Amino acid sequence: GGDAAVGVQLFEASSCTYTYVLADAGTGDAVIIDPVLETVPRDLRLLRELGLTLRYAANTHCHADHVTGSGALRRALGCSSAISRASGASADLLLGEGDELRFGAF
């Protein structure tokens, strides 16, 4: 197929956190992984500059070292938040083994 994915790795220095944006280049659908509250303006600017529609703000785990940016992104863009059910954290989607977050053709 002609499906192409775009991936961007971002870094927040004070908590040493990597944030990832994955997108379907064809549809513009995107997911952000481990967003940090302090860098939400940067992330919103990047999404806007790339013309992406954020579908999910996902966290790989419950973060003790920083406040997640998922809530702020959800309020700004209307995306869904997601995290593992086993984390004990709250989100729109509580994920388990084998669950998938679909965006565009991915």
N, CA, C and O atoms as CSV, one atom per row, in Angstrom:
chain,resi,resn,atom,element,x,y,z
A,1,GLY,N,N,0.813,-1.195,0.000
A,1,GLY,CA,C,0.000,0.000,0.000
A,1,GLY,C,C,0.850,1.249,0.000
A,1,GLY,O,O,2.069,1.180,0.152
A,2,GLY,N,N,0.203,2.401,-0.172
A,2,GLY,CA,C,0.905,3.673,-0.194
A,2,GLY,C,C,0.888,4.381,1.141
A,2,GLY,O,O,1.174,5.576,1.216
A,3,ASP,N,N,0.556,3.657,2.198
A,3,ASP,CA,C,0.481,4.290,3.506
A,3,ASP,C,C,1.862,4.726,3.978
A,3,ASP,O,O,2.823,3.961,3.894
A,4,ALA,N,N,1.959,5.951,4.473
A,4,ALA,CA,C,3.222,6.456,4.995
A,4,ALA,C,C,2.987,7.034,6.374
A,4,ALA,O,O,2.042,7.792,6.594
A,5,ALA,N,N,3.862,6.666,7.302
A,5,ALA,CA,C,3.778,7.191,8.658
A,5,ALA,C,C,4.848,8.250,8.852
A,5,ALA,O,O,5.939,8.165,8.287
A,6,VAL,N,N,4.521,9.239,9.654
A,6,VAL,CA,C,5.462,10.281,10.028
A,6,VAL,C,C,5.674,10.153,11.540
A,6,VAL,O,O,4.711,9.979,12.287
A,7,GLY,N,N,6.923,10.239,11.990
A,7,GLY,CA,C,7.208,10.169,13.416
A,7,GLY,C,C,8.142,11.297,13.820
A,7,GLY,O,O,9.124,11.576,13.132
A,8,VAL,N,N,7.834,11.948,14.945
A,8,VAL,CA,C,8.674,13.022,15.465
A,8,VAL,C,C,8.968,12.719,16.931
A,8,VAL,O,O,8.052,12.446,17.707
A,9,GLN,N,N,10.257,12.766,17.312
A,9,GLN,CA,C,10.644,12.596,18.716
A,9,GLN,C,C,10.945,13.970,19.292
A,9,GLN,O,O,11.711,14.742,18.714
A,10,LEU,N,N,10.333,14.271,20.443
A,10,LEU,CA,C,10.515,15.553,21.126
A,10,LEU,C,C,11.079,15.285,22.515
A,10,LEU,O,O,10.971,14.168,23.021
A,11,PHE,N,N,11.685,16.305,23.141
A,11,PHE,CA,C,12.329,16.106,24.448
A,11,PHE,C,C,11.996,17.261,25.381
A,11,PHE,O,O,12.004,18.423,24.974
A,12,GLU,N,N,11.702,16.930,26.639
A,12,GLU,CA,C,11.473,17.943,27.675
A,12,GLU,C,C,12.563,17.748,28.719
A,12,GLU,O,O,12.617,16.711,29.380
A,13,ALA,N,N,13.437,18.748,28.868
A,13,ALA,CA,C,14.680,18.582,29.625
A,13,ALA,C,C,14.511,18.439,31.139
A,13,ALA,O,O,15.207,17.632,31.754
A,14,SER,N,N,13.602,19.204,31.752
A,14,SER,CA,C,13.563,19.181,33.219
A,14,SER,C,C,13.117,17.835,33.776
A,14,SER,O,O,13.550,17.445,34.860
A,15,SER,N,N,12.256,17.117,33.048
A,15,SER,CA,C,11.849,15.783,33.510
A,15,SER,C,C,12.504,14.684,32.671
A,15,SER,O,O,12.238,13.500,32.879
A,16,CYS,N,N,13.358,15.076,31.728
A,16,CYS,CA,C,14.021,14.116,30.820
A,16,CYS,C,C,13.006,13.192,30.147
A,16,CYS,O,O,13.202,11.979,30.087
A,17,THR,N,N,11.934,13.774,29.648
A,17,THR,CA,C,10.860,12.989,29.039
A,17,THR,C,C,10.875,13.101,27.524
A,17,THR,O,O,10.962,14.194,26.965
A,18,TYR,N,N,10.790,11.962,26.876
A,18,TYR,CA,C,10.628,11.929,25.423
A,18,TYR,C,C,9.140,11.860,25.111
A,18,TYR,O,O,8.405,11.075,25.710
A,19,THR,N,N,8.708,12.684,24.173
A,19,THR,CA,C,7.336,12.680,23.670
A,19,THR,C,C,7.416,12.334,22.195
A,19,THR,O,O,8.319,12.787,21.492
A,20,TYR,N,N,6.471,11.531,21.727
A,20,TYR,CA,C,6.463,11.114,20.326
A,20,TYR,C,C,5.151,11.494,19.670
A,20,TYR,O,O,4.085,11.356,20.269
A,21,VAL,N,N,5.230,11.972,18.437
A,21,VAL,CA,C,4.051,12.209,17.615
A,21,VAL,C,C,4.144,11.249,16.433
A,21,VAL,O,O,5.133,11.253,15.701
A,22,LEU,N,N,3.117,10.430,16.250
A,22,LEU,CA,C,3.025,9.523,15.103
A,22,LEU,C,C,1.819,9.951,14.285
A,22,LEU,O,O,0.763,10.257,14.839
A,23,ALA,N,N,1.974,9.974,12.970
A,23,ALA,CA,C,0.869,10.422,12.132
A,23,ALA,C,C,0.813,9.643,10.825
A,23,ALA,O,O,1.824,9.145,10.330
A,24,ASP,N,N,-0.389,9.553,10.286
A,24,ASP,CA,C,-0.607,9.012,8.951
A,24,ASP,C,C,-0.464,10.198,7.992
A,24,ASP,O,O,-1.274,11.124,8.014
A,25,ALA,N,N,0.570,10.160,7.157
A,25,ALA,CA,C,0.843,11.272,6.249
A,25,ALA,C,C,-0.307,11.515,5.272
A,25,ALA,O,O,-0.520,12.643,4.827
A,26,GLY,N,N,-1.046,10.460,4.940
A,26,GLY,CA,C,-2.144,10.594,3.988
A,26,GLY,C,C,-3.365,11.286,4.552
A,26,GLY,O,O,-3.936,12.168,3.912
A,27,THR,N,N,-3.773,10.887,5.760
A,27,THR,CA,C,-5.003,11.436,6.347
A,27,THR,C,C,-4.739,12.584,7.308
A,27,THR,O,O,-5.633,13.390,7.568
A,28,GLY,N,N,-3.521,12.670,7.843
A,28,GLY,CA,C,-3.217,13.692,8.834
A,28,GLY,C,C,-3.635,13.308,10.240
A,28,GLY,O,O,-3.456,14.095,11.170
A,29,ASP,N,N,-4.190,12.109,10.417
A,29,ASP,CA,C,-4.552,11.641,11.757
A,29,ASP,C,C,-3.280,11.387,12.561
A,29,ASP,O,O,-2.303,10.855,12.033
A,30,ALA,N,N,-3.293,11.770,13.849
A,30,ALA,CA,C,-2.085,11.637,14.658
A,30,ALA,C,C,-2.394,11.160,16.069
A,30,ALA,O,O,-3.518,11.272,16.558
A,31,VAL,N,N,-1.355,10.621,16.707
A,31,VAL,CA,C,-1.394,10.255,18.119
A,31,VAL,C,C,-0.134,10.829,18.753
A,31,VAL,O,O,0.933,10.819,18.140
A,32,ILE,N,N,-0.256,11.333,19.989
A,32,ILE,CA,C,0.905,11.816,20.718
A,32,ILE,C,C,1.100,10.895,21.921
A,32,ILE,O,O,0.134,10.527,22.589
A,33,ILE,N,N,2.335,10.530,22.189
A,33,ILE,CA,C,2.650,9.584,23.256
A,33,ILE,C,C,3.483,10.295,24.320
A,33,ILE,O,O,4.503,10.911,24.010
A,34,ASP,N,N,3.046,10.207,25.569
A,34,ASP,CA,C,3.711,10.804,26.728
A,34,ASP,C,C,3.911,12.318,26.622
A,34,ASP,O,O,5.032,12.806,26.769
A,35,PRO,N,N,2.824,13.066,26.367
A,35,PRO,CA,C,2.954,14.525,26.343
A,35,PRO,C,C,3.179,15.083,27.753
A,35,PRO,O,O,2.689,14.529,28.737
A,36,VAL,N,N,3.924,16.184,27.831
A,36,VAL,CA,C,4.233,16.846,29.106
A,36,VAL,C,C,3.476,18.172,29.156
A,36,VAL,O,O,3.446,18.908,28.170
A,37,LEU,N,N,2.860,18.480,30.309
A,37,LEU,CA,C,2.033,19.683,30.427
A,37,LEU,C,C,2.783,20.941,29.988
A,37,LEU,O,O,2.233,21.767,29.260
A,38,GLU,N,N,4.037,21.090,30.427
A,38,GLU,CA,C,4.796,22.312,30.138
A,38,GLU,C,C,5.071,22.510,28.646
A,38,GLU,O,O,5.309,23.634,28.205
A,39,THR,N,N,5.040,21.429,27.871
A,39,THR,CA,C,5.359,21.555,26.445
A,39,THR,C,C,4.127,21.460,25.540
A,39,THR,O,O,4.261,21.317,24.325
A,40,VAL,N,N,2.928,21.539,26.129
A,40,VAL,CA,C,1.703,21.506,25.324
A,40,VAL,C,C,1.697,22.617,24.263
A,40,VAL,O,O,1.303,22.346,23.129
A,41,PRO,N,N,2.117,23.860,24.577
A,41,PRO,CA,C,2.133,24.887,23.520
A,41,PRO,C,C,3.025,24.484,22.342
A,41,PRO,O,O,2.655,24.697,21.188
A,42,ARG,N,N,4.196,23.903,22.622
A,42,ARG,CA,C,5.087,23.419,21.566
A,42,ARG,C,C,4.387,22.345,20.735
A,42,ARG,O,O,4.440,22.362,19.505
A,43,ASP,N,N,3.733,21.416,21.421
A,43,ASP,CA,C,3.078,20.300,20.734
A,43,ASP,C,C,1.910,20.791,19.875
A,43,ASP,O,O,1.726,20.322,18.752
A,44,LEU,N,N,1.127,21.728,20.397
A,44,LEU,CA,C,0.011,22.291,19.628
A,44,LEU,C,C,0.533,22.997,18.375
A,44,LEU,O,O,-0.056,22.886,17.300
A,45,ARG,N,N,1.645,23.722,18.525
A,45,ARG,CA,C,2.250,24.432,17.380
A,45,ARG,C,C,2.719,23.438,16.320
A,45,ARG,O,O,2.495,23.643,15.127
A,46,LEU,N,N,3.373,22.359,16.761
A,46,LEU,CA,C,3.862,21.341,15.827
A,46,LEU,C,C,2.703,20.696,15.063
A,46,LEU,O,O,2.764,20.549,13.843
A,47,LEU,N,N,1.660,20.316,15.780
A,47,LEU,CA,C,0.500,19.688,15.149
A,47,LEU,C,C,-0.114,20.628,14.106
A,47,LEU,O,O,-0.481,20.209,13.009
A,48,ARG,N,N,-0.215,21.908,14.478
A,48,ARG,CA,C,-0.784,22.900,13.572
A,48,ARG,C,C,0.109,23.086,12.337
A,48,ARG,O,O,-0.379,23.119,11.207
A,49,GLU,N,N,1.424,23.206,12.570
A,49,GLU,CA,C,2.363,23.410,11.451
A,49,GLU,C,C,2.360,22.234,10.475
A,49,GLU,O,O,2.516,22.421,9.269
A,50,LEU,N,N,2.182,21.021,11.004
A,50,LEU,CA,C,2.175,19.831,10.159
A,50,LEU,C,C,0.779,19.514,9.612
A,50,LEU,O,O,0.618,18.588,8.817
A,51,GLY,N,N,-0.226,20.284,10.037
A,51,GLY,CA,C,-1.588,20.068,9.563
A,51,GLY,C,C,-2.189,18.760,10.042
A,51,GLY,O,O,-2.936,18.108,9.313
A,52,LEU,N,N,-1.859,18.371,11.287
A,52,LEU,CA,C,-2.308,17.078,11.821
A,52,LEU,C,C,-3.544,17.223,12.696
A,52,LEU,O,O,-3.749,18.250,13.342
A,53,THR,N,N,-4.361,16.175,12.706
A,53,THR,CA,C,-5.538,16.094,13.577
A,53,THR,C,C,-5.229,15.087,14.666
A,53,THR,O,O,-5.074,13.898,14.386
A,54,LEU,N,N,-5.135,15.549,15.913
A,54,LEU,CA,C,-4.786,14.657,17.018
A,54,LEU,C,C,-5.990,13.823,17.426
A,54,LEU,O,O,-7.011,14.366,17.849
A,55,ARG,N,N,-5.873,12.504,17.301
A,55,ARG,CA,C,-6.944,11.595,17.685
A,55,ARG,C,C,-6.788,11.105,19.123
A,55,ARG,O,O,-7.775,10.969,19.847
A,56,TYR,N,N,-5.535,10.838,19.539
A,56,TYR,CA,C,-5.287,10.299,20.876
A,56,TYR,C,C,-4.080,10.957,21.523
A,56,TYR,O,O,-3.089,11.258,20.858
A,57,ALA,N,N,-4.176,11.178,22.831
A,57,ALA,CA,C,-3.038,11.546,23.666
A,57,ALA,C,C,-2.858,10.361,24.615
A,57,ALA,O,O,-3.661,10.154,25.524
A,58,ALA,N,N,-1.799,9.591,24.392
A,58,ALA,CA,C,-1.607,8.340,25.121
A,58,ALA,C,C,-0.413,8.436,26.068
A,58,ALA,O,O,0.604,9.049,25.744
A,59,ASN,N,N,-0.551,7.827,27.228
A,59,ASN,CA,C,0.542,7.745,28.185
A,59,ASN,C,C,0.950,6.286,28.344
A,59,ASN,O,O,0.102,5.404,28.476
A,60,THR,N,N,2.258,6.041,28.330
A,60,THR,CA,C,2.757,4.675,28.451
A,60,THR,C,C,2.713,4.187,29.893
A,60,THR,O,O,2.727,2.982,30.145
A,61,HIS,N,N,2.661,5.121,30.840
A,61,HIS,CA,C,2.611,4.776,32.267
A,61,HIS,C,C,2.163,6.009,33.035
A,61,HIS,O,O,2.058,7.098,32.471
A,62,CYS,N,N,1.901,5.831,34.320
A,62,CYS,CA,C,1.534,6.938,35.194
A,62,CYS,C,C,2.833,7.674,35.533
A,62,CYS,O,O,3.786,7.047,35.996
A,63,HIS,N,N,2.889,8.973,35.315
A,63,HIS,CA,C,4.138,9.713,35.459
A,63,HIS,C,C,4.279,10.352,36.837
A,63,HIS,O,O,3.470,11.196,37.224
A,64,ALA,N,N,5.311,9.944,37.575
A,64,ALA,CA,C,5.590,10.545,38.876
A,64,ALA,C,C,6.486,11.767,38.724
A,64,ALA,O,O,6.524,12.624,39.606
A,65,ASP,N,N,7.217,11.850,37.594
A,65,ASP,CA,C,8.213,12.912,37.428
A,65,ASP,C,C,7.668,14.172,36.760
A,65,ASP,O,O,8.347,15.198,36.755
A,66,HIS,N,N,6.461,14.121,36.196
A,66,HIS,CA,C,5.874,15.300,35.572
A,66,HIS,C,C,4.372,15.114,35.413
A,66,HIS,O,O,3.847,14.006,35.531
A,67,VAL,N,N,3.693,16.225,35.141
A,67,VAL,CA,C,2.251,16.178,34.886
A,67,VAL,C,C,2.046,15.966,33.395
A,67,VAL,O,O,2.632,16.662,32.567
A,68,THR,N,N,1.212,15.002,33.069
A,68,THR,CA,C,0.934,14.709,31.658
A,68,THR,C,C,0.230,15.890,30.988
A,68,THR,O,O,-0.486,16.656,31.632
A,69,GLY,N,N,0.452,16.013,29.685
A,69,GLY,CA,C,-0.215,17.058,28.916
A,69,GLY,C,C,-1.496,16.599,28.257
A,69,GLY,O,O,-2.127,17.361,27.524
A,70,SER,N,N,-1.900,15.329,28.516
A,70,SER,CA,C,-3.074,14.801,27.808
A,70,SER,C,C,-4.347,15.588,28.078
A,70,SER,O,O,-5.131,15.828,27.160
A,71,GLY,N,N,-4.561,15.991,29.322
A,71,GLY,CA,C,-5.782,16.731,29.656
A,71,GLY,C,C,-5.864,18.054,28.917
A,71,GLY,O,O,-6.919,18.420,28.399
A,72,ALA,N,N,-4.737,18.779,28.870
A,72,ALA,CA,C,-4.700,20.070,28.178
A,72,ALA,C,C,-4.894,19.879,26.679
A,72,ALA,O,O,-5.593,20.666,26.040
A,73,LEU,N,N,-4.283,18.842,26.114
A,73,LEU,CA,C,-4.459,18.569,24.682
A,73,LEU,C,C,-5.898,18.172,24.385
A,73,LEU,O,O,-6.459,18.552,23.358
A,74,ARG,N,N,-6.484,17.408,25.289
A,74,ARG,CA,C,-7.881,16.973,25.127
A,74,ARG,C,C,-8.813,18.179,25.135
A,74,ARG,O,O,-9.727,18.274,24.316
A,75,ARG,N,N,-8.570,19.114,26.082
A,75,ARG,CA,C,-9.396,20.318,26.163
A,75,ARG,C,C,-9.207,21.194,24.926
A,75,ARG,O,O,-10.172,21.774,24.428
A,76,ALA,N,N,-7.976,21.296,24.426
A,76,ALA,CA,C,-7.688,22.173,23.287
A,76,ALA,C,C,-8.169,21.597,21.961
A,76,ALA,O,O,-8.629,22.337,21.092
A,77,LEU,N,N,-8.065,20.278,21.802
A,77,LEU,CA,C,-8.292,19.669,20.488
A,77,LEU,C,C,-9.425,18.648,20.430
A,77,LEU,O,O,-9.832,18.240,19.342
A,78,GLY,N,N,-9.939,18.229,21.591
A,78,GLY,CA,C,-11.025,17.253,21.593
A,78,GLY,C,C,-10.593,15.824,21.334
A,78,GLY,O,O,-11.425,14.976,21.013
A,79,CYS,N,N,-9.294,15.540,21.470
A,79,CYS,CA,C,-8.813,14.167,21.287
A,79,CYS,C,C,-9.198,13.319,22.500
A,79,CYS,O,O,-9.670,13.850,23.506
A,80,SER,N,N,-9.001,12.017,22.408
A,80,SER,CA,C,-9.253,11.113,23.532
A,80,SER,C,C,-7.946,10.830,24.251
A,80,SER,O,O,-6.890,10.743,23.624
A,81,SER,N,N,-8.019,10.686,25.571
A,81,SER,CA,C,-6.836,10.307,26.344
A,81,SER,C,C,-6.845,8.789,26.530
A,81,SER,O,O,-7.903,8.161,26.552
A,82,ALA,N,N,-5.648,8.211,26.663
A,82,ALA,CA,C,-5.542,6.756,26.786
A,82,ALA,C,C,-4.374,6.389,27.692
A,82,ALA,O,O,-3.336,7.050,27.686
A,83,ILE,N,N,-4.562,5.318,28.476
A,83,ILE,CA,C,-3.503,4.781,29.322
A,83,ILE,C,C,-3.852,3.326,29.649
A,83,ILE,O,O,-4.992,2.896,29.469
A,84,SER,N,N,-2.879,2.592,30.122
A,84,SER,CA,C,-3.117,1.205,30.514
A,84,SER,C,C,-4.105,1.124,31.671
A,84,SER,O,O,-4.027,1.895,32.628
A,85,ARG,N,N,-5.025,0.189,31.569
A,85,ARG,CA,C,-5.972,-0.067,32.652
A,85,ARG,C,C,-5.226,-0.413,33.937
A,85,ARG,O,O,-5.653,-0.040,35.030
A,86,ALA,N,N,-4.101,-1.130,33.800
A,86,ALA,CA,C,-3.324,-1.585,34.954
A,86,ALA,C,C,-2.638,-0.438,35.696
A,86,ALA,O,O,-2.185,-0.622,36.826
A,87,SER,N,N,-2.555,0.743,35.077
A,87,SER,CA,C,-1.868,1.873,35.709
A,87,SER,C,C,-2.649,2.431,36.891
A,87,SER,O,O,-2.069,3.044,37.788
A,88,GLY,N,N,-3.971,2.220,36.894
A,88,GLY,CA,C,-4.806,2.785,37.942
A,88,GLY,C,C,-5.165,4.241,37.683
A,88,GLY,O,O,-5.913,4.838,38.457
A,89,ALA,N,N,-4.641,4.821,36.602
A,89,ALA,CA,C,-4.937,6.210,36.259
A,89,ALA,C,C,-6.255,6.284,35.493
A,89,ALA,O,O,-6.765,5.270,35.016
A,90,SER,N,N,-6.796,7.492,35.381
A,90,SER,CA,C,-8.049,7.651,34.647
A,90,SER,C,C,-7.772,8.262,33.271
A,90,SER,O,O,-6.874,9.090,33.115
A,91,ALA,N,N,-8.552,7.843,32.286
A,91,ALA,CA,C,-8.448,8.341,30.914
A,91,ALA,C,C,-9.729,7.967,30.186
A,91,ALA,O,O,-10.536,7.188,30.693
A,92,ASP,N,N,-9.913,8.526,28.992
A,92,ASP,CA,C,-11.086,8.176,28.182
A,92,ASP,C,C,-11.056,6.706,27.801
A,92,ASP,O,O,-12.082,6.026,27.821
A,93,LEU,N,N,-9.853,6.215,27.448
A,93,LEU,CA,C,-9.684,4.821,27.040
A,93,LEU,C,C,-8.705,4.140,27.990
A,93,LEU,O,O,-7.579,4.600,28.174
A,94,LEU,N,N,-9.148,3.040,28.588
A,94,LEU,CA,C,-8.271,2.234,29.450
A,94,LEU,C,C,-7.898,0.996,28.655
A,94,LEU,O,O,-8.747,0.163,28.338
A,95,LEU,N,N,-6.620,0.889,28.339
A,95,LEU,CA,C,-6.149,-0.135,27.409
A,95,LEU,C,C,-5.631,-1.376,28.107
A,95,LEU,O,O,-5.072,-1.310,29.202
A,96,GLY,N,N,-5.827,-2.514,27.449
A,96,GLY,CA,C,-5.308,-3.790,27.929
A,96,GLY,C,C,-4.452,-4.442,26.865
A,96,GLY,O,O,-4.310,-3.923,25.758
A,97,GLU,N,N,-3.886,-5.579,27.209
A,97,GLU,CA,C,-3.033,-6.335,26.287
A,97,GLU,C,C,-3.736,-6.554,24.956
A,97,GLU,O,O,-4.865,-7.042,24.916
A,98,GLY,N,N,-3.064,-6.193,23.866
A,98,GLY,CA,C,-3.612,-6.423,22.533
A,98,GLY,C,C,-4.524,-5.329,22.005
A,98,GLY,O,O,-4.895,-5.359,20.831
A,99,ASP,N,N,-4.900,-4.354,22.848
A,99,ASP,CA,C,-5.738,-3.253,22.367
A,99,ASP,C,C,-4.950,-2.393,21.391
A,99,ASP,O,O,-3.725,-2.318,21.479
A,100,GLU,N,N,-5.644,-1.744,20.461
A,100,GLU,CA,C,-5.003,-0.909,19.457
A,100,GLU,C,C,-5.596,0.489,19.460
A,100,GLU,O,O,-6.791,0.671,19.693
A,101,LEU,N,N,-4.752,1.468,19.200
A,101,LEU,CA,C,-5.206,2.838,18.941
A,101,LEU,C,C,-5.070,3.024,17.439
A,101,LEU,O,O,-3.959,3.018,16.909
A,102,ARG,N,N,-6.192,3.190,16.751
A,102,ARG,CA,C,-6.158,3.326,15.303
A,102,ARG,C,C,-6.186,4.801,14.919
A,102,ARG,O,O,-7.005,5.572,15.420
A,103,PHE,N,N,-5.274,5.182,14.018
A,103,PHE,CA,C,-5.247,6.540,13.477
A,103,PHE,C,C,-4.896,6.425,12.009
A,103,PHE,O,O,-3.898,5.806,11.641
A,104,GLY,N,N,-5.737,7.036,11.164
A,104,GLY,CA,C,-5.542,6.896,9.720
A,104,GLY,C,C,-5.558,5.437,9.334
A,104,GLY,O,O,-6.467,4.700,9.717
A,105,ALA,N,N,-4.547,5.005,8.569
A,105,ALA,CA,C,-4.471,3.609,8.127
A,105,ALA,C,C,-3.666,2.737,9.089
A,105,ALA,O,O,-3.361,1.586,8.775
A,106,PHE,N,N,-3.322,3.273,10.252
A,106,PHE,CA,C,-2.462,2.545,11.183
A,106,PHE,C,C,-3.193,2.144,12.449
A,106,PHE,O,O,-2.602,1.522,13.332
